[in-house]
Amino acid sequence: MTESVDTAAAATSQDPQVGLQAVAALRRLAERLEALQVDNARRHGWSWQQIGQALGVSKQAVHKKHGGR
Amino acid sequence: MFERFTADARQAVARAQHEALAFAHPWIGTEHLLLGVLAADTPGVALLAEAGVTRSAARLALDQFVGRGGFCERDAAALHSVGIDLAQVRHAAKASFGPSALDRAPVRRCRRRSLFGHYRQQRDATTEKLPFMPRAKRALERASMEAERSRHDQLDLDQLLLGLLDPKGNMAVELIQHLGANPEVVCAQLRARRDDAA
């Protein structure tokens, strides 16, 4: 409970350093999770088409980005 | 590339890879090479230790700067400020995809190429050869030049260390500076000591 209050307080922090660093870290976190999820989808037999659709990008884009692995 | 390395220097490079894996970093940087060198016992390592740069101190500093899997403490705090608990995300990724899944997930910007430029196909936690980052490659090249200059056939550990102490800067240099030592001074002292010995 106290933790969520802390989070709420910090989220309203106007320190650009913290805010921008959070955005940069979020991007990296999203990249990691995307790699994990795409790998997982491929293992489950999903086509690039399906994966692209789920991610909201073209099948070519997702294949170009993740196909090399 | 490594043919001229002494057994000790090769071991330091192998240790650098272990350090990178322990930090769940998908690359070998100058920071890992430094940690690999610091595990040895050479005049250069002694000089660094005198200046406050020990292996444990350097590891601690690296943990602060870069952290596990490329998320440092400040990243975790920043993510927390927007309501994301990195530890919890890590935990969830581990539950679904296995140990260190999040930290080991490949990041696109880090090209998975070996030192010799071949793209790697397979990836496997234990046998994996991590790619060297550009500044680590540069450090290895500088070490080679160092060995050539000394007209020795072999490239030893302290030459590897001299290669790491790049005036143009790298992560190893930053760690050393962070720990309160001056890389240029260490470099000069080490050169002087080696010249005396020669």
Interface residues (C-beta under 8 A of the other chain):
Chain A: T7 A8 A10 A11 S13 V18 G19 Q21 A22 A24 A25 L26 R28 L29 E31 R32 L33 A35 L36 N40 K65 G68 R69
Chain B: G69 G70 F71 R74 D75 A76 A77 A78 L79 H80 S81 V82 G83 I84 L86 V89 A93 S96 F97 A101 L102 D103 A105 P106 V107 R108 Y119 R123
